[in-house]
Amino acid sequence: MRNVAMCGASGRMGRAIVPLLDAAPDLRLSGALAAPGDPGLGRDAGLLAGTGELGVILTDDAARALEGAVVAIDFSLPAASLVHARLCRAGARAIVIGTTGHSPAEVEELRDISGAIPVLMAPNMSLGVNLMFRLAEIAARALGEEYDAEVWEAHHRHKVDAPSGTALGLGRAVARGRGVELEDVAVFERHGAVGPRKAGSIGFSVVRGGDIVGDHRLVFAGPGEQLEIAHHAQDRSGFARGAVAAARWVLGRPPGLYGMADVLGL
């Protein structure tokens, strides 16, 4: 059995991952971390996730939660994930980061940390979404800038970052297929008399409402036709399964910054 620490164990993703770790024949939940002030602190992580008592108490002490783990799965907040990654580096353990919304400086620090330990970072752990990234890149390369690219995404009302990490991942895949940088061509706001669309731009639209788990659509609008690539998450189980698969895959890997494409062999 390999010990796994869950950072963000009381969140939506944490509560979806804990039962999978409980059912896994080769993995064991050894620590469960939540933010200070979380109402679940002091409760059993298994009971909180609805999978039965596991004897792992939810704590806000990161060092305690990570103790004894060989890999951590992080679905917390950007700043917190950096703290957890630093502790993993100090403890020579791998980390899988599904947290999104990192600043460029935070991503750079995580890249630096990956020089000492294996860091697997993905804006979305779903196997279907990561295949979508590859399809987006292939389509963008084949169709070129004559086909306008638009990314649309929708999530629940509690999501704090926008566009979602997955939407940005789709935008980067399109940009990569076209041989450009997303930061140079992205359009995140349209309001008022913005003028005609600039050739080669990649547009983003965001919806926040209700309990939408996650919907993403990429549209290539060209002369006389449109191509649409879409992914609709019906619940969080797909993301959770992908995160557990990533935790298995990253164990024993050399230091480096990895993604779900590596897990899938893409």
C-alpha positions as CSV (number, residue, x, y, z in Angstrom):
1,M,0.0,0.0,0.0
2,R,1.3,3.5,-0.9
3,N,0.3,6.3,1.3
4,V,-1.5,9.3,-0.2
5,A,-2.2,12.7,1.4
6,M,-5.3,14.6,0.2
7,C,-4.9,18.4,0.3
8,G,-8.4,19.9,0.1
9,A,-10.1,16.8,1.4
10,S,-13.3,18.6,2.4
11,G,-13.8,20.2,-1.0
12,R,-15.9,18.9,-3.8
13,M,-13.0,17.1,-5.5
14,G,-11.5,15.9,-2.2
15,R,-14.8,14.3,-1.2
16,A,-14.9,12.6,-4.6
17,I,-11.3,11.3,-4.4
18,V,-11.3,9.9,-0.8
19,P,-13.8,7.1,-1.6
20,L,-11.6,6.0,-4.6
21,L,-8.5,5.9,-2.4
22,D,-10.5,3.8,0.1
23,A,-11.5,1.4,-2.6
24,A,-8.0,1.2,-4.3
25,P,-6.1,-2.1,-3.7
26,D,-2.7,-0.3,-3.9
27,L,-3.3,3.1,-2.3
28,R,-4.2,4.3,1.2
29,L,-5.4,7.7,2.4
30,S,-2.8,8.6,5.1
31,G,-3.6,12.3,5.7
32,A,-6.4,14.7,5.0
33,L,-5.9,18.5,4.9
34,A,-8.4,21.4,4.9
35,A,-8.1,25.2,5.4
36,P,-8.1,26.8,8.8
37,G,-11.7,27.4,9.9
38,D,-13.1,24.6,7.8
39,P,-16.2,23.2,9.5
40,G,-15.1,19.7,8.8
41,L,-11.9,20.0,10.9
42,G,-11.6,17.2,13.5
43,R,-14.0,14.9,11.6
44,D,-13.0,11.6,10.0
45,A,-12.3,12.2,6.3
46,G,-14.1,9.0,5.3
47,L,-17.2,9.9,7.1
48,L,-17.1,13.4,5.6
49,A,-16.9,11.9,2.1
50,G,-19.7,9.4,2.8
51,T,-17.5,6.3,2.5
52,G,-17.3,5.2,6.1
53,E,-14.8,5.7,8.9
54,L,-11.2,5.6,7.8
55,G,-9.4,6.7,10.9
56,V,-7.9,9.7,9.1
57,I,-8.9,13.0,10.8
58,L,-9.2,16.2,8.8
59,T,-6.5,18.7,10.0
60,D,-5.4,22.2,9.0
61,D,-1.7,21.2,9.8
62,A,-0.1,20.6,6.4
63,A,3.0,19.0,7.8
64,R,0.9,16.5,9.8
65,A,-1.4,15.7,6.9
66,L,1.6,15.0,4.6
67,E,3.5,12.9,7.2
68,G,4.2,9.4,5.9
69,A,2.7,10.1,2.4
70,V,4.7,9.2,-0.7
71,V,2.4,11.4,-2.9
72,A,0.0,14.3,-2.3
73,I,-3.0,15.1,-4.3
74,D,-3.8,18.8,-4.2
75,F,-7.2,20.4,-4.9
76,S,-7.0,23.5,-2.7
77,L,-6.2,27.1,-3.7
78,P,-3.2,28.4,-5.7
79,A,-1.3,29.9,-2.8
80,A,-2.0,26.9,-0.6
81,S,-0.8,24.5,-3.3
82,L,2.6,26.3,-3.3
83,V,2.9,25.7,0.4
84,H,2.1,22.1,0.0
85,A,4.5,21.7,-3.0
86,R,7.3,23.2,-0.9
87,L,6.6,20.7,1.9
88,C,6.6,17.9,-0.6
89,R,10.0,19.0,-1.9
90,A,11.3,19.1,1.7
91,G,9.9,15.6,2.3
92,A,11.0,14.2,-1.1
93,R,7.5,13.2,-2.0
94,A,5.6,13.6,-5.3
95,I,2.7,15.9,-5.8
96,V,-0.3,15.9,-8.2
97,I,-1.8,19.4,-8.5
98,G,-5.3,19.8,-9.9
99,T,-5.7,23.3,-8.4
100,T,-6.1,26.0,-11.0
101,G,-5.8,29.8,-11.1
102,H,-2.0,30.0,-10.5
103,S,-0.3,33.3,-11.4
104,P,2.7,33.1,-13.8
105,A,5.0,33.6,-10.8
106,E,3.4,30.7,-9.0
107,V,3.7,28.5,-12.0
108,E,7.4,29.4,-12.3
109,E,7.9,28.4,-8.6
110,L,6.2,25.1,-9.2
111,R,8.5,24.6,-12.2
112,D,11.5,25.2,-10.0
113,I,10.2,22.8,-7.4
114,S,9.8,20.1,-10.1
115,G,13.6,20.2,-10.5
116,A,13.7,18.3,-7.1
117,I,10.6,16.2,-7.1
118,P,8.0,14.9,-9.7
119,V,5.2,17.4,-10.0
120,L,2.2,16.5,-12.1
121,M,0.1,19.5,-12.8
122,A,-3.1,19.6,-15.0
123,P,-5.9,22.1,-15.3
124,N,-8.3,19.2,-15.6
125,M,-7.7,15.6,-14.6
126,S,-10.5,14.1,-16.8
127,L,-9.2,11.6,-19.4
128,G,-11.8,12.9,-21.8
129,V,-10.8,16.5,-21.4
130,N,-7.1,15.7,-21.9
131,L,-8.0,14.0,-25.1
132,M,-9.9,17.1,-26.0
133,F,-6.8,19.2,-25.5
134,R,-5.0,17.0,-28.1
135,L,-7.9,17.2,-30.6
136,A,-7.9,21.0,-30.2
137,E,-4.3,21.2,-31.1
138,I,-4.7,19.0,-34.1
139,A,-7.7,20.9,-35.4
140,A,-6.0,24.3,-34.9
141,R,-3.0,23.1,-36.8
142,A,-5.1,21.7,-39.7
143,L,-7.6,24.6,-40.0
144,G,-5.4,27.6,-39.4
145,E,-6.4,31.1,-38.6
146,E,-9.1,31.2,-41.3
147,Y,-11.3,29.4,-38.8
148,D,-12.0,31.6,-35.8
149,A,-11.6,29.9,-32.4
150,E,-13.9,30.5,-29.5
151,V,-13.8,28.8,-26.1
152,W,-17.0,28.6,-24.0
153,E,-17.2,27.2,-20.5
154,A,-19.7,27.0,-17.6
155,H,-19.2,26.1,-14.0
156,H,-21.1,26.2,-10.7
157,R,-21.6,29.5,-8.9
158,H,-18.9,28.9,-6.3
159,K,-15.9,28.6,-8.7
160,V,-13.6,31.5,-8.0
161,D,-11.4,31.7,-11.1
162,A,-12.4,32.6,-14.6
163,P,-11.9,31.5,-17.3
164,S,-11.5,28.0,-15.9
165,G,-8.1,26.3,-16.0
166,T,-9.6,23.9,-18.5
167,A,-10.7,26.7,-20.8
168,L,-7.3,28.2,-20.7
169,G,-5.8,24.8,-21.4
170,L,-8.0,24.6,-24.5
171,G,-6.9,28.1,-25.6
172,R,-3.2,27.1,-25.1
173,A,-3.8,24.0,-27.2
174,V,-5.2,26.0,-30.0
175,A,-2.4,28.5,-29.7
176,R,0.2,25.7,-29.7
177,G,-1.4,24.2,-32.9
178,R,-1.0,27.6,-34.6
179,G,2.5,28.3,-33.3
180,V,1.7,31.3,-31.2
181,E,1.5,32.3,-27.5
182,L,-2.0,32.4,-26.0
183,E,-1.2,35.6,-24.1
184,D,-0.6,37.4,-27.5
185,V,-4.0,36.4,-29.0
186,A,-6.5,35.8,-26.2
187,V,-9.6,38.0,-25.9
188,F,-11.3,37.7,-22.5
189,E,-13.6,40.7,-22.6
190,R,-16.0,42.1,-25.2
191,H,-18.3,45.0,-24.3
192,G,-19.5,47.9,-26.3
193,A,-18.1,49.0,-29.7
194,V,-15.1,46.6,-29.8
195,G,-14.8,46.6,-33.6
196,P,-14.4,43.6,-35.9
197,R,-12.7,40.5,-34.8
198,K,-9.0,40.5,-35.1
199,A,-7.6,37.7,-37.2
200,G,-6.0,34.9,-35.2
201,S,-7.6,35.9,-31.9
202,I,-8.9,33.2,-29.5
203,G,-12.1,34.3,-27.7
204,F,-13.3,33.2,-24.3
205,S,-16.9,33.2,-22.8
206,V,-17.7,32.3,-19.2
207,V,-20.9,31.2,-17.4
208,R,-21.2,30.8,-13.6
209,G,-24.4,29.5,-12.1
210,G,-26.2,26.9,-10.1
211,D,-24.4,23.6,-9.6
212,I,-23.0,23.1,-13.1
213,V,-20.1,20.6,-12.7
214,G,-18.2,21.7,-15.8
215,D,-19.1,22.2,-19.5
216,H,-16.5,23.2,-22.2
217,R,-17.0,23.8,-25.9
218,L,-14.4,24.8,-28.5
219,V,-15.8,26.1,-31.8
220,F,-13.9,26.7,-35.0
221,A,-16.0,29.0,-37.1
222,G,-14.9,29.0,-40.7
223,P,-16.2,29.9,-44.1
224,G,-19.4,28.0,-44.6
225,E,-19.0,25.6,-41.7
226,Q,-18.3,25.2,-38.0
227,L,-16.4,22.5,-36.1
228,E,-17.3,22.0,-32.4
229,I,-15.4,19.9,-29.9
230,A,-17.3,19.6,-26.6
231,H,-17.0,17.9,-23.2
232,H,-19.8,17.7,-20.6
233,A,-19.0,16.5,-17.1
234,Q,-22.0,14.9,-15.5
235,D,-20.4,14.6,-12.1
236,R,-16.9,14.8,-10.6
237,S,-16.1,11.1,-10.8
238,G,-14.2,11.4,-14.0
239,F,-11.9,14.1,-12.6
240,A,-11.4,12.1,-9.4
241,R,-10.5,8.9,-11.3
242,G,-8.0,10.8,-13.4
243,A,-6.4,12.3,-10.3
244,V,-6.0,8.9,-8.7
245,A,-4.5,7.5,-12.0
246,A,-2.1,10.5,-12.0
247,A,-1.1,9.7,-8.4
248,R,-0.3,6.1,-9.4
249,W,1.6,7.2,-12.5
250,V,3.8,9.8,-10.9
251,L,5.1,7.5,-8.2
252,G,8.7,6.5,-8.9
253,R,9.1,9.1,-11.7
254,P,12.3,11.2,-11.8
255,P,11.9,14.9,-10.9
256,G,10.2,16.9,-13.5
257,L,7.0,18.8,-14.5
258,Y,4.4,16.4,-15.9
259,G,0.9,16.6,-17.2
260,M,-2.0,14.3,-18.0
261,A,-0.8,13.8,-21.5
262,D,2.1,11.9,-20.0
263,V,-0.3,9.7,-18.0
264,L,-2.2,9.0,-21.1
265,G,0.9,8.4,-23.3
266,L,-0.1,11.2,-25.6
